Amino acid sequence: MPAIGKIKIRLPRNIRKGQVIAVKTLIMHPMETGFRTDKKTKKKVPAYYINDVSVYYGDTLVNHSDWTIAVSANPFMTFYLKADKAAPLKIVWKDIKGGVYEKTVQVTPR
Amino acid sequence: MQDRKIRILQILVVPVAAVLVAAMFGTRARAAGKAGYTVEELSPSMSYEEYEKRYKEYYGDATARMAEEGNPADFLLDDGRDLANKVEGSKGKSCASCHGRDAMKLKGAATHFPRYDAAIKGIMTFPMQINACRVQAMGAKPLKYESYDQLALTLYIKSLSNGMPIQVSIDGPARPFYEEGRRAYYKRQGQLNFSCAICHIQYAGYKARSNLISNNKHHTDHWPSYRLKWGKTGSLQRRFRGCLKNMRAKVPPYQDEELRNIEFYLTYSNNGDLIQVPGMRM
């Protein structure tokens, strides 16, 4: 049972309005480069990696990144966000085999 | 006629006697090899404080910070909790039916492992205990060692004992297995003629290529652990096997007697360390 696409998102506990917060995300993914050889079958392991990550805050796209094979397995990503409204934060990962993994957390500044 | 009989007897008896003598010598030689092996006494070349200073200078606290921000092994904890509540096997039971909701009654159970078990006349490690429970009490299939489910269940139940000190006992019948483990730890083996102790006792704090060799203190308190080199969560025995492979020695299968004895010896020498799973390593 490989755990592909399990996601963890971590926000600070108390958020003030207008504060710049660090959002820490972790996703389980093998991130195969396509250059690795299987030791038993002597064949190349096909490439399988995440190549598109987008972050939506409310309806607006606030962060977008294109990833390549250089990113490690089980990638950990941190980004900074100005929490100026109470809105859902949706993060979407897409891989080259068509897999889409997403998770939504609620940002509620006080 | 009489002469011929004697000769036939002679022909028969001489090889049989030779075989017997050879067998006797053989067993004696083997027994001497096992019991008469002297343990090479090694002592650390530097104090533990000096080692810790070097370790901090070289590695910093990178893995500790990474583990704080998000350890990928945390996902196994949630799956392990589900597995502990899952009903499996012919008797319609789960871990939770005997050990309380989420198997919470097993708090502190992992501190006494590995331990001597009279039924198998050897050392019982924690994953073996879980499998024995599954087979005997639940009537379920044993989980394959190092499989995802096995690691998840082990990790979850062990995490209930987090923050508690390791208390392994070597009293009574467990003593010979401790000695056996100690002997295996100090035994030179493989093409490179290393023993575990040479690196982790004598040369701890020095470098092997670009790695700083770790001291055997705190070696057993954080397994199963996520290891960056594997990109996966693995058990202590997987690490042992990796080390043996690098020594170019014979690599025993999982839960082999030798690996169990080494684990027993090493865990006893870490008595008092606080259990902190899942760990994160280089």
Interface residues (C-beta under 8 A of the other chain):
Chain A: M1 P2 A3 K6 K8 R10 K24 T25 L26 M28 P30 S72 A73 N74 F76 T78
Chain B: M66 E69 G70 P72 D74 F75 L76 D79 Y148 D149 G231
